[in-house]
């Protein structure tokens, strides 16, 4: 098990860029990715370059998170988060239905409340740390906008009215999701706590939004949403975006790299101590069917951002 790393600045050194990101050509937009690709870390690194003060804010959030974990001053009870879904579409298929949107909300509620049917598949080795995060998501509003764009890339254009997108609705009290074709084989990305409210939220390609049908397997069970909302709630990739890196959580094993597909259990790390990797964790890169748990350490890390003074405390207010 890993020791917590105290500051986000140290963490940011560890999180190396692992995914190629691009605006996406028409052929890229149509291509079906064979491996999960989340651009959250790439987007974070671009934001850090554009805004030097973001590193300071994230360092403060990390210090506050560790203080909350050490003092035990975490939020009690359930947090209910209203969700605004912004649909940007060019084709009928991209104009996803209300039923598909609701299916994503349902998946989030199951996965963040340990109600997913595969929760009991967690191996005995990790049964003692598997967690019910205890966050409820409620669909608040669906906003739709027709567009001529074939792909949006990862520069947050979909969040900006001036660039043809939809600005977030009440981002300090509502989680905004954007459904749009990202391109470049990217399934989704999220903004970590500390970023600008004008771009806060999660972006998911419509092919991987909720229960999107067998044609979009193996990413058709809504777990892209769970993974990206995990980032929005301050969780890192489980391998720390570096070889044998740290995800800043004490009870997840050290992974040497991302895992793909549905790895056979047990899957051993090549890092020091060769621990069994928690490949079924939502913050790995496995197929939707291969991820089905958060850990207690991740739960506590999430809870810290909702405490008084936490980065997302405004969501915890009545």
N, C-alpha and C positions, 0 to 999 in steps of 0.2 A: 504493500500500500504506500501511497505517496505522502510525503510531507507537504503541507500547504506552503505555497510561495506567497510571501506577505504583500508584495507590491505588484500592481498591474504593469509598471514599467518593466520590471524583470520579466513578467509574463510576456509582454509584447516583443521582447527580444527573442523569446523562445518560439513565438508563433510565426514561422516562416511561411511565405506564400507558396501554396501547393497547387493551386488551380489556375489554369490559364483562363483569363476572362477577355471577352471582346464584345463589341456591339452586336455581332452576330449577322451573318449574311442570310439570305433567303434559304439557302441550302442548309445552313446550320440550324436555322429556326425549325426546319422540317425534320431534321435528323433526330432519331431516337437515341438518347444516351445509353450506352451499355453499362456505364459505371456511374454511381451517384456523384454529382458535383454540386456542392454548396459554395456560393461565392461570398459568404459572410465575412470570412477572414480577409479576402482580397479587398472587399469594400471597406472594411475597417482600416486597412493599411492605406488605402487611397484617401480616406477621410483624415487620417493622422497626418498625411503629407500636406493636405489642403488646410488643415486647422491645427496648428501646434498646441493650442490650448486644450484640445480634446484629450491628449495624453495626460495632462494635469488633472482634468475632470475624472478620467478613468482611474488614475492613480488614487484619487480621493475616494472614489466608489469602492475600489479594492481594499483600501485601508479601513473604510467604514464597514465593509462586509466582514473582514476578518475580526474587527472589534465586536461586531454583533455575534459572530460565531463563538468568540472567546467568552463573552459575557453572558451568552444565552438569551439575549434580549431579541427574541424573534417574534414574529406575528403569530398570534393564536387564532384559531378559527379559520374559516374559509374566505378566500378572496374571490369576488365575482367580477369578471372583466367583460364589459360590453365590447362587441366586435363590430366594426364597420368594414364591409367588404366592397372594394372598389374594382369593378370589372371593366377592363379596357379591351375591346374586341374589334377585330376586323372581319372575322368569319363567324358563321353561325356556331361552329364548334367552340370558338373562343368565348362566345357569349354564354358562359356556363349557366345552367339552370339553378333556380332557387333550391331545388332538391339536392343538387350536387354541392352547393354552398353549405346547406344545412348538414350534409353528411360530414363535411370537414369539421364543423362545430361539434358534431356528435363524437367524432374521433378524438378531438382534443379533450373533450370531457371524459371520455373513457380512459385515455392514456394518462391524463394528469390526475385521475382519481382511482387508479389501479382497478378499473372496471373492464379493461380490455380482456378479451377471452383468452389471450395467450399469456397473461400475467402469471398464471400458475405454471408456465413452462420454464420459469427462471430456475436454473440449476441450484441444487442444494448448497453449493459453495457460496452462492450470492444471495440465498434466501434471507439471510439475516440482515442484509442491507437494502433489499428492495423496498421501494417507498411509494406511498400514496402522497403525492405532492399537495393535493387538496385545493386546487384552483378550478373554479367554474367559469366557463365561457358562455356568453349569451349573445346571440345574433341581434344586433341593434338596428342595422340598416344595410341595404344593398344599393349602391350607386353604380349606374352603368353609363358608359360613354363609348360611342363608336369612334374608330380611328382608322387611319390609312397605314399606320406603321406595321411592318411585318415582324419586327422585333424591337425590344426596348433597351437591351444591354443592362449594365449594372451601375450606371452613373446616376440613378434615381430620377431619370427623366419622367417616368410614370407617375411620380409624386408631385410634379410641377405643372401647373396649369399653362404656364407660358410655353412649355415644351409639348403640349398636347395631352398631358396627363391629368390626374385628379389629385388635388391637394388633400392631405389628411384631414379628417374631421376630428376636432377636439382631441388631439394626440396625447394630451397629458392625462386624460381620463378614459380614453377609448383606444383599444388596440385596432389599428388599421391594417387590413390585409389587402394587397393588390393582386388581382389575378390578371396576368398578361403574359404574352409570349416573350420570354427573356432572350432566347437565342444562345448560341455558343455551347449548347448541350447542358446549360445550367438549369437545375430543377428549381432552385429558390435561393433566397438570401434574406438576412435579417439585419437590422441595426441594433447594436449592443446598447445597453444603458449608458447614458452620457453624451450621446450624439444629439444633433439638433432636432428639436421637436418638429420642424418643418419637413423632415425626412424620416421621422420615426415610424417604425412598423416592419411588416414582413411582406416580401414579394414571393409569389408562387406561380409557376407556369400552370396554365389551365389544364394541361394534360396530367398534372400530378396534384391537382387540387381536390381533396376529399376522395370519395370513392369514385374514381374516374373511369372505371370500366376495364375489362380484360385486355383491351388493345394497348393499354398504357402500362401493363405489368412489366417489370416487377415493382413499379412505383405508383401503384393504383389503390393503395389502402389508406391514404391520408397521412402517412408517417413523414412525408416531406414537411407538412404543416407542423407536426409535433416537433420535429428536429429544429425547424427554423424558429418556432415560438420559444423553444428551449434557449436558443441564442438570445432572443429578445428579452428573456428572463435572466440573462447573464451567465448562461452555461457555455463552456468552450467545447470544442471537439475533444473527444476522449483521449486522443493521442497527443493533444497539446499543439497540433500543427507543427510538430518538429519530431525528429527521430528520438523516441523515448522521452518526449516532452511531458509537461504537466498540464492537466486541465484545471488545476487549482482546487481539486477536490480530494480529500484524504482517503475515501473508501473505494475509489475506483482503481483497478490495477494499472500499472504503467503499460501502455501500448507502444510498440515500436513504430507503428504506422496505422493508417486507416485500413479497415477491413471492408471487403466487398462481398456481394452475393449473400449466401447463408452459410457461414463457416461451420464446419463440423465441430462439435464440442467434445473434449476441451481443445481450445486453440491457444497454444503457448506463445508468449512474447519472447523475443530475442533479447530483451533488455535485462538488466541486472536482476538476478533471482529467478528469471524465466517464469514470471507469474502467468496463471491462466487469464487470458484477456476476457473482458466483459463485452464480448462482441454483440450481445443482445441489448446493449444500452442504446437509447435513442440518439445519443450524440456520436455514435460511430457512423460509418458510411455503408452499412449493410443494406440489403433489399428491405422493402417495407415488411415483408414477412419475417425478417430476421431480427427486428428490433422491437423490444416490448417491455423495457423497464427503465426507470430512473433509480438512482441510489439515494440513501438518506443524506449523504453529503451534498448531493445536488439539490435535494429538497431544501436543506438548510441554507444553501447558497442563494437559492431563489427567494426564500422567505426573508432573507436579510434586506433585499431591495425594497420590501414593502414596509419595513419598520420606520418609525418616526425619524426623519432625516435620510432615509434610504432613497435610492435613485428613482424608484417608482412608487414612492409613498403616496402620491396623489391618487393612485388607483385603489388604495386601501381606505380612503376616506369615505364616510357614509354619504 
